[in-house]
Amino acid sequence: MRPLYRNLFLLFGIVCIVYMLYKFGVDFSDLNERIATAGMYLPAVIGIWVIVYAFNAGAFYQIVNSGPHDKHLPYKQAYKLTVSGFAFSYTTPFGFGGAPYRVMELSSYIGTPRAMSSTVLYSMMHILSHFYLWATGAIIFLIIHFDLMNGFYWVLCLLFFAVFFCVLYFFSYGYRNGLIVKLYKLLFYIPFVNRYARKFYDKNMSAMEQVDTNIAYLHSQPRAFYSALAMEYVGRVINSFEFFFILHALGEPVSFADSVIILAFSSLIGNMLFFFPMQLGAREGSLAVIVSLLGIGTEAVGLFSSFYTRIREIFWIIVGILLVKIGTKHIMK
């Protein structure tokens, strides 16, 4: 990536951090008091993401390095791109910023088609692992909270699993055949956009088809594909410890199983409102609802839980933004 573009990413990240701190809505004296009451749990909430990102980076490492080529992405650089990429995803509407950043960093070393296909495949893997987490949360809820099920919850549960299996089919088809060209051609049917979309497609058709070819090839390597998916899923399950620590810090003992349910529900609602940067508002509301439903505490407990996740997010966003300028000269061996 050119130094100018990297500096622009850095500047954008700094502006987002300042804006989020401004919108945080907590008095600093109140902030110090709440952090003090967290005790040893706040470092645990922040530190668990060292492990979560390690699994995310492992999945990205597997995807980028699968296939015959003479360029190898070191794991430490995969970790750096993972943390920085998620920092930009957190701070942009639709989570848009992370993927372009990864592509721009990788394309100078492995070429744009391969950088795009690796990034797109990882993004698809990341989304797919969301659905597996949500399905896990739904199954655990059915097992340990069956007494809470009523007609409305049964309808929601059946609807979710119907969507889940449709998504599995969609992703399976996309992995086998590629998605870039097919999804891009949808722009041909949008008024005022179709003319420019066709012009861009005619100019870059071979590169886009190469991206789809690379995606299909990566899917044909089952060992790399399923190990990457497994690492993404395990990382999400480990992420459940975040709410386990938070609720214990708030004096609400909770089982790890309930922590998985809380994470799955808040993640589902947050992704349904994916156009909000940092899922502002969606996270707070979903946590308030789920902890109240599970009988863990009042809605205030859910709001305080969100407070700790915001602290963690801001910490790792700052780390990710700082990593933009570190270790960029020799990213590839």
Beta strands, then each sheet from edge to edge (+ up, - down):
end
